[in-house]
Amino acid sequence: MSEATPVCPECSSDLTYELGGFQVCSMCAHEWSLEAAAEAAESNVIRDSVGNVLSDGDTVTVAKALKVKGSGTIKVGTKVRNIRLVNGVGDHDIDCKVDGFGAMQLKSSVVKKA
């Protein structure tokens, strides 16, 4: 049986080969190490305030009271259902709808997985 070759992170080609500890793409000549690719994938993981890994559709509870302009305060323990994770949109990681407050963005550091 042959092992599946890794896909190039630059051009998504599966025509790659190993050369001197690196993977090389024969289409675009991009070189990368599998260890660096694994670390990059791990760095994109979003964790809650306790360190649990979050995923789309999770239910979380608010771990810190949050003041909302014009609406009051979201109390500790408020459940937020069906979260959606977003990357690269400012410093907020989570898009969600909080009952009584509507749609908003939260930081993963102020929630805990339920």
Residue pairs with C-beta under 8 A, 6 or more apart in sequence:
5 14
5 15
5 16
5 17
6 16
6 23
6 34
6 37
7 13
7 14
7 16
8 14
8 15
8 16
8 23
8 25
8 27
8 28
8 30
9 30
9 32
9 37
10 25
10 28
10 30
11 25
11 27
11 28
11 30
13 25
13 26
13 27
13 28
15 25
15 26
15 27
16 23
16 24
16 25
16 26
17 23
17 24
17 26
18 24
19 31
21 33
22 31
22 32
22 33
23 31
23 32
23 33
23 34
24 30
24 31
25 31
44 87
45 53
46 53
46 54
46 85
46 87
46 93
46 94
46 108
47 53
47 54
47 108
48 54
48 60
48 63
48 108
48 109
48 111
48 112
48 113
49 63
49 64
49 108
49 109
49 110
49 111
49 112
50 63
50 112
50 113
52 112
52 113
54 60
54 83
54 85
54 93
54 94
54 108
54 111
54 113
55 85
56 83
56 84
56 85
57 82
57 83
57 84
58 82
58 83
58 113
58 114
59 79
59 80
59 81
59 82
59 83
59 113
59 114
60 79
60 80
60 83
60 94
60 111
60 112
60 113
60 114
61 77
61 78
61 79
61 80
61 111
61 112
61 114
62 74
62 75
62 76
62 77
62 78
62 80
62 106
62 110
62 111
63 76
63 110
63 111
63 112
64 76
64 110
65 73
65 74
65 75
65 76
66 73
66 74
66 106
66 110
67 73
68 74
68 101
68 104
71 101
74 98
74 101
78 98
78 99
79 114
80 96
80 97
80 98
80 106
80 111
81 96
82 96
82 97
83 94
83 95
83 96
84 94
84 95
84 96
85 93
85 94
85 95
86 92
86 93
86 94
86 95
86 105
87 93
89 105
90 105
91 107
92 105
92 106
92 107
93 106
93 107
93 108
94 105
94 106
94 107
94 108
94 111
95 103
95 105
96 103
96 104
96 105
96 106
97 103
97 104
98 104
